[in-house]
Amino acid sequence: MPRSFLKTSALLIYPLMAIYALLLVPAYEIIAFDVTLASTLLFDAVDMLMGWVEIAALALMLPLLITAVYRAGSAKACRALYLLLGGAFMLKYVGAILALSIVHGALDATLNYGSYLLSLVLELLPLALTVLLVHRYTVNESLTLAARRKALEKLGMALEAKEEPLPFTRLFDRRNPLQKMMLLAVSIIFALRLLAYIMSEVAYIILGFSFTLSDLSVTLLYAFLTVLLPCFLGLVLCIGGSKAAARAYPSVDMD
């Protein structure tokens, strides 16, 4: 795996994780414990930004993983990228815990570490599924191309050049199998985020907060701003990320 690709991956992901853990998490905590600020739009803005940064990081990880597995020929050859992304998650969660400890003046033993673990598992789910699908597709494609090339050589014919699926050039491309896998992963991220949002709204109702028909428009607007819009922009990031990844990891013959 080219060092330029790992460097590009780090430059795309690590700043986002640092912003989340070292800037937004402590800002959210400070605002939440300030009676005046907690009732302002600043609290909602920071909360929204945290979700946007999380989705952006996952959206950029997808084309990196897809490009690495496809260009390397299998998932087993991408250990260096897995370690790099694992370090990014460590920065996010360990950095957040340390930032909260600084805000409170000591390590907070009351933190819900179980929720952190659950959040990590849910973030890894679409990434792991993407790696599995791209690995299976890449290995099968390599075997198929080798068999076709061998058969055509016996007939004295050359294998026709196939359109390269990377980088992604359009937001939606049904003919590109790798882009379908990326879209599936983004759909899973969207579904998980939407489910979490719905569950949080239900929890507020159970706790006694009233919900009337007049609140529906605000609820839908907030769902759009915190779930639908960032996931759509995540698709756009996937396109840009695939171009950066493809430049850093040039195509090789998959034979």
One Martini backbone bead per residue (centre of mass of N, CA, C, O) as a GRO file, in nm:
protein
  255
    1MET     BB    1   0.093   0.038   0.026
    2PRO     BB    2   0.098   0.352  -0.021
    3ARG     BB    3   0.208   0.624   0.155
    4SER     BB    4   0.028   0.836   0.017
    5PHE     BB    5  -0.238   0.705   0.105
    6LEU     BB    6  -0.198   0.718   0.413
    7LYS     BB    7  -0.160   1.022   0.422
    8THR     BB    8  -0.432   1.099   0.302
    9SER     BB    9  -0.604   0.958   0.516
   10ALA     BB   10  -0.502   1.121   0.759
   11LEU     BB   11  -0.579   1.408   0.645
   12LEU     BB   12  -0.892   1.343   0.633
   13ILE     BB   13  -0.950   1.221   0.938
   14TYR     BB   14  -0.794   1.343   1.189
   15PRO     BB   15  -0.908   1.634   1.199
   16LEU     BB   16  -1.200   1.549   1.260
   17MET     BB   17  -1.143   1.397   1.525
   18ALA     BB   18  -1.014   1.639   1.671
   19ILE     BB   19  -1.254   1.831   1.658
   20TYR     BB   20  -1.448   1.654   1.810
   21ALA     BB   21  -1.281   1.588   2.079
   22LEU     BB   22  -1.121   1.883   2.134
   23LEU     BB   23  -1.382   2.083   2.075
   24LEU     BB   24  -1.688   1.985   2.076
   25VAL     BB   25  -1.712   1.826   2.338
   26PRO     BB   26  -1.629   2.050   2.542
   27ALA     BB   27  -1.833   2.259   2.439
   28TYR     BB   28  -2.086   2.097   2.505
   29GLU     BB   29  -2.031   2.069   2.810
   30ILE     BB   30  -2.019   2.368   2.884
   31ILE     BB   31  -2.300   2.448   2.775
   32ALA     BB   32  -2.474   2.236   2.935
   33PHE     BB   33  -2.368   2.372   3.228
   34ASP     BB   34  -2.507   2.632   3.115
   35VAL     BB   35  -2.797   2.782   3.170
   36THR     BB   36  -2.791   2.995   2.944
   37LEU     BB   37  -2.669   2.834   2.694
   38ALA     BB   38  -2.863   2.576   2.694
   39SER     BB   39  -3.112   2.777   2.574
   40THR     BB   40  -2.965   2.797   2.308
   41LEU     BB   41  -2.855   2.764   1.976
   42LEU     BB   42  -2.564   2.677   2.045
   43PHE     BB   43  -2.627   2.395   2.145
   44ASP     BB   44  -2.750   2.290   1.877
   45ALA     BB   45  -2.507   2.353   1.696
   46VAL     BB   46  -2.299   2.167   1.834
   47ASP     BB   47  -2.463   1.908   1.812
   48MET     BB   48  -2.478   1.915   1.503
   49LEU     BB   49  -2.172   1.919   1.442
   50MET     BB   50  -2.105   1.645   1.561
   51GLY     BB   51  -2.273   1.482   1.355
   52TRP     BB   52  -2.137   1.588   1.098
   53VAL     BB   53  -1.847   1.491   1.160
   54GLU     BB   54  -1.909   1.193   1.185
   55ILE     BB   55  -2.023   1.155   0.899
   56ALA     BB   56  -1.778   1.263   0.743
   57ALA     BB   57  -1.576   1.050   0.838
   58LEU     BB   58  -1.728   0.803   0.729
   59ALA     BB   59  -1.749   0.901   0.432
   60LEU     BB   60  -1.430   0.897   0.393
   61MET     BB   61  -1.373   0.598   0.465
   62LEU     BB   62  -1.512   0.450   0.237
   63PRO     BB   63  -1.326   0.520  -0.015
   64LEU     BB   64  -1.070   0.418   0.119
   65LEU     BB   65  -1.153   0.121   0.150
   66ILE     BB   66  -1.236   0.064  -0.139
   67THR     BB   67  -0.967   0.135  -0.274
   68ALA     BB   68  -0.779  -0.050  -0.115
   69VAL     BB   69  -0.913  -0.326  -0.173
   70TYR     BB   70  -0.922  -0.307  -0.483
   71ARG     BB   71  -0.617  -0.239  -0.539
   72ALA     BB   72  -0.497  -0.482  -0.361
   73GLY     BB   73  -0.725  -0.742  -0.398
   74SER     BB   74  -0.773  -0.730  -0.074
   75ALA     BB   75  -0.829  -0.713   0.269
   76LYS     BB   76  -0.551  -0.829   0.379
   77ALA     BB   77  -0.372  -0.577   0.245
   78CYS     BB   78  -0.509  -0.341   0.471
   79ARG     BB   79  -0.381  -0.313   0.760
   80ALA     BB   80  -0.269  -0.022   0.766
   81LEU     BB   81  -0.547   0.117   0.743
   82TYR     BB   82  -0.681  -0.003   0.992
   83LEU     BB   83  -0.481   0.120   1.193
   84LEU     BB   84  -0.531   0.413   1.118
   85LEU     BB   85  -0.840   0.414   1.180
   86GLY     BB   86  -0.812   0.315   1.468
   87GLY     BB   87  -0.660   0.569   1.561
   88ALA     BB   88  -0.893   0.763   1.502
   89PHE     BB   89  -1.089   0.640   1.710
   90MET     BB   90  -0.908   0.686   1.951
   91LEU     BB   91  -0.905   0.991   1.928
   92LYS     BB   92  -1.205   1.031   1.966
   93TYR     BB   93  -1.258   0.876   2.243
   94VAL     BB   94  -1.011   0.939   2.418
   95GLY     BB   95  -1.016   1.242   2.366
   96ALA     BB   96  -1.298   1.289   2.490
   97ILE     BB   97  -1.233   1.190   2.776
   98LEU     BB   98  -1.001   1.391   2.828
   99ALA     BB   99  -1.163   1.649   2.776
  100LEU     BB  100  -1.369   1.600   3.004
  101SER     BB  101  -1.160   1.591   3.233
  102ILE     BB  102  -1.068   1.884   3.198
  103VAL     BB  103  -1.341   2.021   3.243
  104HIS     BB  104  -1.379   1.868   3.541
  105GLY     BB  105  -1.067   1.812   3.663
  106ALA     BB  106  -1.137   1.500   3.613
  107LEU     BB  107  -1.194   1.180   3.600
  108ASP     BB  108  -1.500   1.050   3.487
  109ALA     BB  109  -1.665   0.770   3.629
  110THR     BB  110  -1.972   0.839   3.510
  111LEU     BB  111  -1.930   0.757   3.244
  112ASN     BB  112  -2.075   0.614   2.947
  113TYR     BB  113  -1.896   0.366   2.807
  114GLY     BB  114  -2.115   0.193   2.669
  115SER     BB  115  -2.197   0.409   2.457
  116TYR     BB  116  -1.924   0.422   2.318
  117LEU     BB  117  -1.918   0.128   2.226
  118LEU     BB  118  -2.178   0.135   2.062
  119SER     BB  119  -2.092   0.360   1.871
  120LEU     BB  120  -1.851   0.208   1.752
  121VAL     BB  121  -2.004  -0.035   1.637
  122LEU     BB  122  -2.195   0.133   1.449
  123GLU     BB  123  -1.958   0.252   1.281
  124LEU     BB  124  -1.826  -0.027   1.190
  125LEU     BB  125  -2.046  -0.173   1.034
  126PRO     BB  126  -2.038  -0.032   0.744
  127LEU     BB  127  -1.734  -0.077   0.707
  128ALA     BB  128  -1.722  -0.387   0.724
  129LEU     BB  129  -1.924  -0.442   0.498
  130THR     BB  130  -1.764  -0.305   0.274
  131VAL     BB  131  -1.512  -0.480   0.288
  132LEU     BB  132  -1.653  -0.749   0.229
  133LEU     BB  133  -1.782  -0.677  -0.048
  134VAL     BB  134  -1.523  -0.583  -0.195
  135HIS     BB  135  -1.364  -0.840  -0.160
  136ARG     BB  136  -1.553  -1.033  -0.310
  137TYR     BB  137  -1.557  -0.878  -0.576
  138THR     BB  138  -1.250  -0.867  -0.636
  139VAL     BB  139  -1.188  -1.169  -0.634
  140ASN     BB  140  -1.396  -1.254  -0.847
  141GLU     BB  141  -1.292  -1.065  -1.072
  142SER     BB  142  -1.007  -1.180  -1.091
  143LEU     BB  143  -1.089  -1.470  -1.169
  144THR     BB  144  -1.255  -1.397  -1.419
  145LEU     BB  145  -1.031  -1.249  -1.579
  146ALA     BB  146  -0.833  -1.486  -1.588
  147ALA     BB  147  -1.020  -1.681  -1.742
  148ARG     BB  148  -1.073  -1.501  -1.990
  149ARG     BB  149  -0.779  -1.457  -2.077
  150LYS     BB  150  -0.712  -1.755  -2.122
  151ALA     BB  151  -0.934  -1.813  -2.334
  152LEU     BB  152  -0.850  -1.589  -2.540
  153GLU     BB  153  -0.559  -1.687  -2.592
  154LYS     BB  154  -0.646  -1.953  -2.731
  155LEU     BB  155  -0.803  -1.767  -2.960
  156GLY     BB  156  -0.628  -1.502  -3.018
  157MET     BB  157  -0.736  -1.296  -2.802
  158ALA     BB  158  -0.821  -0.993  -2.653
  159LEU     BB  159  -0.882  -0.815  -2.381
  160GLU     BB  160  -1.101  -0.596  -2.297
  161ALA     BB  161  -1.134  -0.299  -2.182
  162LYS     BB  162  -1.218  -0.177  -1.863
  163GLU     BB  163  -1.395   0.015  -1.673
  164GLU     BB  164  -1.308   0.215  -1.425
  165PRO     BB  165  -1.457   0.247  -1.095
  166LEU     BB  166  -1.212   0.441  -1.038
  167PRO     BB  167  -1.337   0.701  -0.964
  168PHE     BB  168  -1.596   0.870  -0.870
  169THR     BB  169  -1.823   1.081  -1.086
  170ARG     BB  170  -2.103   1.016  -0.955
  171LEU     BB  171  -2.355   1.011  -0.733
  172PHE     BB  172  -2.511   0.812  -0.939
  173ASP     BB  173  -2.429   0.453  -1.023
  174ARG     BB  174  -2.557   0.152  -1.130
  175ARG     BB  175  -2.290   0.035  -1.289
  176ASN     BB  176  -2.138   0.065  -1.011
  177PRO     BB  177  -2.059  -0.158  -0.768
  178LEU     BB  178  -1.898   0.018  -0.565
  179GLN     BB  179  -2.115   0.241  -0.537
  180LYS     BB  180  -2.333   0.060  -0.420
  181MET     BB  181  -2.179  -0.003  -0.159
  182MET     BB  182  -2.158   0.287  -0.065
  183LEU     BB  183  -2.466   0.343  -0.058
  184LEU     BB  184  -2.533   0.127   0.151
  185ALA     BB  185  -2.362   0.247   0.381
  186VAL     BB  186  -2.506   0.522   0.392
  187SER     BB  187  -2.786   0.401   0.450
  188ILE     BB  188  -2.707   0.284   0.724
  189ILE     BB  189  -2.627   0.545   0.856
  190PHE     BB  190  -2.902   0.677   0.822
  191ALA     BB  191  -3.073   0.466   0.975
  192LEU     BB  192  -2.925   0.489   1.248
  193ARG     BB  193  -2.969   0.792   1.289
  194LEU     BB  194  -3.277   0.790   1.272
  195LEU     BB  195  -3.326   0.592   1.503
  196ALA     BB  196  -3.186   0.762   1.722
  197TYR     BB  197  -3.374   1.006   1.694
  198ILE     BB  198  -3.640   0.866   1.758
  199MET     BB  199  -3.557   0.755   2.036
  200SER     BB  200  -3.507   1.033   2.166
  201GLU     BB  201  -3.797   1.138   2.132
  202VAL     BB  202  -3.933   0.913   2.292
  203ALA     BB  203  -3.779   0.961   2.557
  204TYR     BB  204  -3.892   1.244   2.609
  205ILE     BB  205  -4.186   1.153   2.635
  206ILE     BB  206  -4.143   0.951   2.871
  207LEU     BB  207  -4.024   1.188   3.063
  208GLY     BB  208  -4.273   1.426   2.994
  209PHE     BB  209  -4.259   1.553   2.727
  210SER     BB  210  -4.437   1.731   2.526
  211PHE     BB  211  -4.635   1.642   2.222
  212THR     BB  212  -4.730   1.821   1.941
  213LEU     BB  213  -4.827   1.918   1.632
  214SER     BB  214  -4.644   2.179   1.641
  215ASP     BB  215  -4.370   1.999   1.673
  216LEU     BB  216  -4.333   1.854   1.397
  217SER     BB  217  -4.179   2.063   1.226
  218VAL     BB  218  -3.928   2.076   1.408
  219THR     BB  219  -3.860   1.775   1.402
  220LEU     BB  220  -3.821   1.755   1.092
  221LEU     BB  221  -3.603   1.973   1.069
  222TYR     BB  222  -3.397   1.834   1.256
  223ALA     BB  223  -3.379   1.574   1.088
  224PHE     BB  224  -3.269   1.710   0.838
  225LEU     BB  225  -3.011   1.850   0.974
  226THR     BB  226  -2.898   1.570   1.130
  227VAL     BB  227  -2.945   1.348   0.884
  228LEU     BB  228  -3.010   1.399   0.580
  229LEU     BB  229  -2.808   1.621   0.497
  230PRO     BB  230  -2.535   1.490   0.595
  231CYS     BB  231  -2.573   1.231   0.423
  232PHE     BB  232  -2.575   1.367   0.151
  233LEU     BB  233  -2.298   1.506   0.187
  234GLY     BB  234  -2.154   1.235   0.219
  235LEU     BB  235  -2.177   1.157  -0.077
  236VAL     BB  236  -2.004   1.387  -0.180
  237LEU     BB  237  -1.750   1.304  -0.019
  238CYS     BB  238  -1.714   1.030  -0.157
  239ILE     BB  239  -1.636   1.144  -0.430
  240GLY     BB  240  -1.393   1.312  -0.339
  241GLY     BB  241  -1.245   1.081  -0.185
  242SER     BB  242  -1.204   0.893  -0.435
  243LYS     BB  243  -1.015   1.085  -0.587
  244ALA     BB  244  -0.793   1.105  -0.373
  245ALA     BB  245  -0.743   0.798  -0.349
  246ALA     BB  246  -0.677   0.737  -0.651
  247ARG     BB  247  -0.425   0.920  -0.664
  248ALA     BB  248  -0.272   0.768  -0.418
  249TYR     BB  249  -0.391   0.487  -0.566
  250PRO     BB  250  -0.304   0.340  -0.820
  251SER     BB  251  -0.359   0.148  -1.074
  252VAL     BB  252  -0.378  -0.209  -1.116
  253ASP     BB  253  -0.329  -0.519  -1.209
  254MET     BB  254  -0.560  -0.789  -1.123
  255ASP     BB  255  -0.409  -1.060  -1.220
   0.00000   0.00000   0.00000
